[in-house]
Amino acid sequence: MCGIAGLYYPATPKPVDPARVDAMTTALAHRGPDGAGVWTAPGVGLGHRRLAIIDLESGAQPMATPDLSLVTVFNGEIYNFREVRAELEALGARFETHSDTEVLLHGWRAWGPDLLERLNGMFAFALYDAQRRSLFLARDRFGVKPLHYAELSDGAVAFASELKGLLAHPLFRRSPDFRAVEDYMGLGYVPDDASLLAGVKKLPAGHFLLLERGKPVPAPVRWFDVDFSNRATGKPRDLEAELIDRMRAAVRSRMVADVPLGAFLSGGVDSSAVVALMAEASKAAVKTCTIGFDEADHDETAYAQRVAERFATRHHSRMVASDDFALIDTLVAAFDEPFADASALPTYRVCALARESVTVALSGDGADEAFAGYRRYRFHAAEERVRDLLPQRFREPVFGTLGRLYPKADWAPRPFRAKTTLLALAEGGEFAYPKAVGVTHPGLRRRLYTERAMAALGGHRAEQRYVEAMRQAPARTGLDRAQYADIRHWLPGDILTKVDRASMAVSLEAREPLLDHRLVQFAATLPPSLRIKSGQGKWLMKKVLEPYLPNEILYRPKMGFVTPVSAWFRKALAEEAARLAQSRMLKDSGWFDLEVVGTLAADHRAGRAEHGRTLWQLLMLERSLTRLFG
């Protein structure tokens, strides 16, 4: 795991100052504390910060071929690098190291961009080809590893793992883009196709960008997409056997490391499954770590302890206070852009705990998106069945009218929020689902924004990217389309950004075996009845895990890293919420009606309404704006 940065001049090979590249990589030192390197040539400069995982002695970067015709910097891991290496050696390639990085150099020479199809891993890398005078940027299939880029005033294209790498370049100009604020307020994160800083782009998951001398900067090219349009036809027993085999292979491939390795263990299905399969594959006791909370309603340590005892792991557990919001500024610095998923707080804590004993930790992320584990999928699937039975011309006047008349009850569990359900049924699924997965509703955002802000949006809405993804999805059912849209947007924008920034902030490599692309594509072929059955999400996955895990782990209600932000804004952070209505940063932006902000804070504190998540969004946004532009 590492941090990469660099410069490339597409128009003319201007000299590159190594000090500028060094400054960009120094800003990423937390991603790679074990080494640093810079390489420059006319028109190009590559920089690297290394967290040594594989081939500790000879895996330093930037790495070049002996003739210096190819040079690369690489962030991530190629889990099948030995198999790819063997294939390349059969073609005549001669390797100088035992590093997975060198596979990229010889693979590019043999296959060009088609190299990507052969890679099983998480990665973002840049590869300079002196003969073609090109720079190739690529990102892994699901966006586990990040890559930002921007065109500078001197004609250079700058790239870096994190925004702070771009910010370190003296020619980078900081200017906010309010459309990204709208995206953040709607979704809770700044998605991959947006940036809070105007001019910055993120290479989307499953895309590459080929920059060539003398040519303009092109649009990224998609090289991978998950396909929900095909269905597995085997017998259920055969599908079960194939699933557990794929899960075993995914976990084992991610256990290769030359440094101490362990796993996060929450006591939920996904992390427990990873630990179970690690224990099956390991001769030594697996190292596991858990964060607990001092409030029973949010604490899962008892379940994690049972799993740890079942598999005789070397278990580490630490309790934190449920009002553990002291990390706010630490997270703002780690994420650069505003990030409203409050589970980033305990994620950071568990990463810090893991780093005390290991350098690599396996997580259970990705299974909910692949196997339909979120509760919202069950609701959406049920709503889609109603939509299929009743035409739109009937649903809108009946459910829409009832929904508008029904009293609002945001405080109630989702099944009892009839207003939300009725209004959702009045719409098509591609319009209703984005609101279910979002944070601040479009109507409330409209109240919060000034007229100046609305004009700046020009009709842009955060939910539209979800609408388009669901309409264009290679899919058969509404459930397929919802999962596809989440894999395209929620997964890289929220889940993987959270894990990457939290783990890299403490120089820990996190690996996600349940996001093995072969496993995810297999899950996408499963009939919906094997994903959701008898009210259970991830049904087939849980079924194949019954020999490994007890029912109290497999079939208990999903909890996750729940952070009580609503309670904070009625107690410890109540004054912070009120202060937002006088925030100089929010006022100077001209985007928000501060009277409405004050009303939200007062109504929430008094219990008249539920605005905890929106207040948390505003607080994190204000802190991020202050850090970037203050």
Stockholm file with secondary structure:
# STOCKHOLM 1.0

chainA/1-630         MCGIAGLYYPATPKPVDPARVDAMTTALAHRGPDGAGVWTAPGVGLGHRRLAIIDLESGAQPMATPDLSLVTVFNGEIYNFREVRAELEALGARFETHSDTEVLLHGWRAWGPDLLERLNGMFAFALYDAQRRSLFLARDRFGVKPLHYAELSDGAVAFASELKGLLAHPLFRRSPDFRAVEDYMGLGYVPDDASLLAGVKKLPAGHFLLLERGKPVPAPVRWFDVDFSNRATGKPRDLEAELIDRMRAAVRSRMVADVPLGAFLSGGVDSSAVVALMAEASKAAVKTCTIGFDEADHDETAYAQRVAERFATRHHSRMVASDDFALIDTLVAAFDEPFADASALPTYRVCALARESVTVALSGDGADEAFAGYRRYRFHAAEERVRDLLPQRFREPVFGTLGRLYPKADWAPRPFRAKTTLLALAEGGEFAYPKAVGVTHPGLRRRLYTERAMAALGGHRAEQRYVEAMRQAPARTGLDRAQYADIRHWLPGDILTKVDRASMAVSLEAREPLLDHRLVQFAATLPPSLRIKSGQGKWLMKKVLEPYLPNEILYRPKMGFVTPVSAWFRKALAEEAARLAQSRMLKDSGWFDLEVVGTLAADHRAGRAEHGRTLWQLLMLERSLTRLFG
#=GR chainA/1-630 SS CEEEEEEECSSSCCCCCHHHHHHHHHTTGGGCBTEEEEEEETTEEEEEEECCCSCTTTCCSSEECTTSSEEEEEEEEETTHHHHHHHHHHTTCCCSSSCSHHHHHHHHHHHGGGHHHHCCEEEEEEEEETTTTEEEEEECSSCSSCCEEEECTTSCEEEESSHHHHHTSTTCCCCBCHHHHHHHHHHSBCCTTCCSBTTEEECCTTEEEEEETTSCCCCCEECCCCCCSCCCCSCHHHHHHHHHHHHHHHHHHTTCCSSCEEEECCSSHHHHHHHHHHHHHCSSCCEEEEEEESSGGGCCHHHHHHHHHHTTCEEEEEEECTTCCTTHHHHHHHHSSCBCCTTHHHHHHHHHHHHTTCSEEECCTTHHHHHTCSHHHHHHHHHHHHHHHSCHHHHHHHHHHHHHHSCCCTTSCGGGCHHHHHHHHHSCHHHHHHHHHCSSCHHHHHHHBCHHHHHHHTTCCTTHHHHHHHHHCSCSSHHHHHHHHIIIIIIIIIIHHHHHHHHHHTTCEEECGGGCHHHHHHHHHSCHHHHSBTTBSSHHHHHHTTTTSCHHHHSSCCCCSCCCHHHHTTTTTHHHHHHHTTCHHHHHHTCBCHHHHHHHHHHHHHTSSCCHHHHHHHHHHHHHHHHHHC
#=GC SS_cons         CEEEEEEECSSSCCCCCHHHHHHHHHTTGGGCBTEEEEEEETTEEEEEEECCCSCTTTCCSSEECTTSSEEEEEEEEETTHHHHHHHHHHTTCCCSSSCSHHHHHHHHHHHGGGHHHHCCEEEEEEEEETTTTEEEEEECSSCSSCCEEEECTTSCEEEESSHHHHHTSTTCCCCBCHHHHHHHHHHSBCCTTCCSBTTEEECCTTEEEEEETTSCCCCCEECCCCCCSCCCCSCHHHHHHHHHHHHHHHHHHTTCCSSCEEEECCSSHHHHHHHHHHHHHCSSCCEEEEEEESSGGGCCHHHHHHHHHHTTCEEEEEEECTTCCTTHHHHHHHHSSCBCCTTHHHHHHHHHHHHTTCSEEECCTTHHHHHTCSHHHHHHHHHHHHHHHSCHHHHHHHHHHHHHHSCCCTTSCGGGCHHHHHHHHHSCHHHHHHHHHCSSCHHHHHHHBCHHHHHHHTTCCTTHHHHHHHHHCSCSSHHHHHHHHIIIIIIIIIIHHHHHHHHHHTTCEEECGGGCHHHHHHHHHSCHHHHSBTTBSSHHHHHHTTTTSCHHHHSSCCCCSCCCHHHHTTTTTHHHHHHHTTCHHHHHHTCBCHHHHHHHHHHHHHTSSCCHHHHHHHHHHHHHHHHHHC
//
